[in-house]
């Protein structure tokens, strides 16, 4: 949970979409993170919050060393965590 009381989710949002920065090439038009690293939207069947944060970036396989995949696009994911507080 973030200090402001909103939940923090991993890198995947509704419908299994990988959350990326809104407006970046390749980002989903609806399910993307705002300038604070969150998504303002009611998600029926998920939770009762109107806002939630996402930790973004590629997910490793938990076996490969060094960890793969490496972050490949700052434009899509940076800074990977909550930006506003």
Backbone bond lengths (Angstrom), bond angles and torsions (degrees), N, CA, C in turn:
res aa  C-N    CA-C-N  psi(-1)  N-CA   C-N-CA  omega(-1)  CA-C   N-CA-C  phi
1 X - - - 1.446 - - 1.516 109.35 -
2 X 1.319 115.31 140.58 1.459 120.40 176.30 1.520 109.55 -78.95
3 X 1.309 116.58 161.55 1.455 121.37 -178.41 1.531 111.97 -60.93
4 X 1.333 117.34 -26.31 1.466 119.87 179.49 1.527 112.86 -83.90
5 X 1.350 117.55 0.97 1.451 121.85 174.77 1.521 115.66 96.16
6 X 1.332 117.44 -3.28 1.461 119.61 178.99 1.522 110.44 -87.48
7 X 1.335 117.22 150.49 1.457 120.58 -179.22 1.528 111.98 -73.19
8 X 1.325 114.71 156.13 1.461 122.08 176.12 1.522 107.35 -117.82
9 X 1.319 115.46 124.99 1.465 121.97 -179.91 1.521 110.38 -109.44
10 X 1.313 116.50 166.95 1.460 122.58 175.85 1.515 110.97 -73.85
11 X 1.320 117.92 -161.11 1.459 121.73 -171.43 1.525 116.28 -78.33
12 X 1.326 117.75 -5.68 1.463 119.35 -177.88 1.521 111.33 -110.60
13 X 1.322 115.44 134.92 1.452 122.11 -179.82 1.510 111.98 -106.30
14 X 1.315 116.77 -156.24 1.457 122.11 179.98 1.531 111.48 -54.84
15 X 1.329 114.67 144.02 1.472 122.08 178.73 1.528 112.82 60.39
16 X 1.340 117.91 20.18 1.459 121.56 178.35 1.518 114.65 74.11
17 X 1.333 116.52 14.72 1.462 120.91 -179.72 1.525 109.36 -71.99
18 X 1.333 116.49 132.30 1.458 119.77 175.06 1.527 107.79 -74.66
19 X 1.330 115.94 121.36 1.462 121.23 -176.21 1.520 110.01 -71.85
20 X 1.334 115.11 129.53 1.454 122.58 179.09 1.525 108.81 -135.61
21 X 1.322 117.22 171.69 1.462 121.77 -178.92 1.519 111.29 -67.62
22 X 1.337 116.95 129.01 1.461 121.79 177.47 1.525 109.98 -57.47
23 X 1.305 115.61 139.64 1.454 121.09 178.26 1.509 115.15 86.89
24 X 1.333 117.89 -10.04 1.462 120.80 178.07 1.522 109.86 -81.25
25 X 1.308 116.01 146.76 1.467 120.27 176.88 1.524 108.74 -59.89
26 X 1.312 116.64 126.82 1.458 121.51 -179.94 1.515 114.22 96.54
27 X 1.325 117.99 -12.24 1.472 120.60 179.01 1.524 109.80 -76.76
28 X 1.323 116.69 145.01 1.459 122.21 177.26 1.527 108.45 -64.74
29 X 1.314 117.63 140.06 1.466 121.96 -175.96 1.533 112.99 -67.78
30 X 1.326 117.61 -31.00 1.464 121.16 -177.27 1.521 112.07 -103.41
31 X 1.315 117.28 -46.07 1.452 122.25 -176.18 1.523 109.96 -98.73
32 X 1.334 115.92 83.16 1.452 122.24 178.81 1.529 107.84 -144.04
33 X 1.328 116.56 159.37 1.462 119.87 -176.03 1.517 111.81 -90.70
34 X 1.320 114.69 144.18 1.458 121.71 178.94 1.524 110.75 -80.21
35 X 1.334 116.46 -170.90 1.466 121.40 -177.46 1.521 113.53 -65.49
36 X 1.342 117.95 -14.84 1.463 121.30 177.37 1.523 112.76 -97.43
37 X 1.314 117.59 -2.85 1.462 120.80 -179.72 1.508 112.99 87.98
38 X 1.330 116.67 24.32 1.454 119.88 -178.17 1.514 113.17 -133.75
39 X 1.311 114.91 176.81 1.451 123.45 179.92 1.523 108.10 -126.97
40 X 1.324 116.29 121.22 1.459 121.35 177.93 1.515 108.04 -97.38
41 X 1.336 114.98 104.69 1.461 120.34 -175.61 1.518 108.74 -173.07
42 X 1.305 117.03 142.05 1.460 120.27 172.23 1.514 108.26 -83.59
43 X 1.323 116.62 131.48 1.463 121.98 -178.54 1.525 108.81 -120.06
44 X 1.307 116.10 94.91 1.461 120.72 179.30 1.519 110.11 -58.45
45 X 1.306 115.73 135.74 1.458 120.92 178.13 1.518 113.93 83.65
46 X 1.328 117.55 -4.05 1.467 120.74 179.26 1.518 110.04 -106.22
47 X 1.322 116.21 -58.61 1.450 122.12 178.18 1.523 108.33 -160.63
48 X 1.311 116.67 -178.94 1.466 119.77 -179.28 1.522 111.91 -107.02
49 X 1.315 117.33 18.54 1.460 121.58 -179.07 1.524 110.98 -90.47
50 X 1.318 115.08 152.94 1.464 120.66 177.45 1.521 111.10 -99.82
51 X 1.335 116.53 -4.81 1.460 122.24 178.78 1.509 108.50 -148.45
52 X 1.313 116.33 145.83 1.456 121.71 177.09 1.524 108.74 -153.69
53 X 1.330 116.50 149.34 1.461 122.58 178.19 1.526 109.79 -97.43
54 X 1.323 115.09 158.85 1.462 121.52 176.37 1.516 110.24 -131.78
55 X 1.315 116.09 139.80 1.462 122.41 169.48 1.523 104.52 -91.50
56 X 1.311 117.23 121.93 1.459 120.09 -170.36 1.523 113.26 -109.61
57 X 1.293 115.48 166.88 1.460 123.18 178.17 1.515 110.55 122.35
58 X 1.289 115.02 169.71 1.465 120.90 179.52 1.524 110.23 -69.04
59 X 1.302 116.04 150.40 1.463 122.43 -179.34 1.519 109.00 -104.06
60 X 1.344 115.73 128.82 1.458 120.73 178.73 1.519 111.76 -75.76
61 X 1.313 115.66 170.07 1.463 120.52 -178.58 1.530 112.55 -89.70
62 X 1.327 117.69 0.02 1.466 125.16 179.02 1.530 113.68 65.52
63 X 1.326 117.93 11.15 1.453 121.23 178.32 1.519 112.12 -124.94
64 X 1.319 117.97 -40.15 1.461 122.53 -175.92 1.521 111.65 -70.82
65 X 1.320 115.69 140.23 1.460 122.46 173.57 1.521 108.22 -125.96
66 X 1.300 122.04 131.69 1.449 122.74 -8.72 1.513 110.42 -65.85
67 X 1.300 115.18 163.36 1.463 121.60 -174.90 1.523 112.21 -52.69
68 X 1.287 116.53 132.60 1.457 122.82 176.08 1.504 108.57 -127.44
69 X 1.290 120.42 146.89 1.469 126.42 -0.08 1.523 111.23 -83.09
70 X 1.315 115.38 155.67 1.457 121.97 176.03 1.529 109.08 -80.00
71 X 1.340 117.67 153.59 1.470 119.05 173.57 1.520 109.49 -56.71
72 X 1.314 116.59 132.27 1.460 119.09 -174.46 1.516 114.71 -116.93
73 X 1.327 118.35 -6.51 1.452 118.72 -177.02 1.518 111.49 -153.51
74 X 1.322 116.46 104.86 1.460 119.29 175.61 1.513 111.09 -62.95
75 X 1.324 117.17 -34.60 1.468 120.62 -178.62 1.526 111.24 -61.21
76 X 1.327 117.32 -34.31 1.465 120.67 -178.47 1.521 113.29 -83.50
77 X 1.327 117.92 -34.33 1.454 119.93 -167.92 1.523 116.75 -122.66
78 X 1.327 119.71 -28.72 1.460 122.44 -171.54 1.515 111.50 -55.75
79 X 1.295 121.34 137.82 1.458 128.59 8.25 1.526 113.93 -97.60
80 X 1.313 119.52 16.34 1.469 124.72 173.01 1.530 114.66 78.31
81 X 1.320 118.44 -15.83 1.464 121.74 -179.45 1.532 110.16 -134.81
82 X 1.316 117.01 -176.27 1.458 123.37 -179.21 1.531 110.54 -60.33
83 X 1.319 116.53 133.72 1.463 120.79 -178.26 1.513 114.40 -103.91
84 X 1.299 118.75 -26.72 1.465 121.93 -176.72 1.523 109.15 -108.72
85 X 1.305 116.22 145.47 1.472 119.78 176.82 1.490 110.42 -156.87
